[in-house]
Amino acid sequence: MTTLPIFSPLEARVLGVLIEKEKTVPDTYPLSVNTLTLGCNQKTARDPVISASESEVLAALDGLKSHALIIESSGGRVMRYAHNARRALKLPEQSVALLALLMLRGPQTAGELRTNCDRLYAFGDISSVEAFLDELSDSETPWVVKLPKAPGSREHRWVHLLSGPVDIEAFKASPQTVRHGSNEIDSLRTEVERLNKEVTSLRAIVEKIQNELGM
C-alpha cells in the first residue's frame, strides 16, 4: 500500500511554489532561497497568504529532501533549488500540476483548477481535470478528497491530503468564499501576476550580477 508523505503547511507551500515557478519563470529556475521565499509569501494566487522567513523556508526544504523531492544546485555562491515531484511521487505531470495548485491556493472546484492551471498544464476541458482528480481520489491511498458542496454552491471543491487528513465538517461549516469572475477582476489578477513575474525575474538578474561582481 502506498504511503503518502505528510508535509507541514509550509513544506506544501514550498513544494507548490517550486512546481509553479518551474513553468512560470523558467529563465530563473531553479530558485534561490530568497526568490523561493518571495514566492511563498506572494499576496496573489495564494490561500492562505503567509509570511515565512528564509530560515523557515530552508527548514521546509530540509523536510522535503527527506522525501527525495528537492534537487540542489550551486549557482555561483548561491544555492538553488528545484523539485523532483514527478519522479518522487510517481505521478503524471497533470496530477502534479493539480496538487501544486491545491497546495498553493487551497480548496478549489474543477473549473477553478482548470482556469488556474493554465500556465502549469493546459487541460482541454473540465472533464479532463475531473478525470485526474477522480484518479487521485480513487488511488489506493487517496491524494485528494472531494468536499461537500457549500451552501449556495453548485460545484464541489477539492482539497489535497498531503498535509494529512482534513476536517470535512470544518470545511462544510465554513462560509463559501465568493469568487468573482468578471473580466475586469480577471484582467487585474493577470496583470498583478505578470508584474510579480517581472519583479522575480529582475531580482534574479540582480542576484546574478552581484555574484559575478563578488558582492
Summary of the structure (lengths in Angstrom):
residues: 215
radius of gyration: 17.6
end to end distance: 50.8
largest distance: 58.1
contacts: 618
relative contact order: 0.15
helix: 53%
strand: 11%
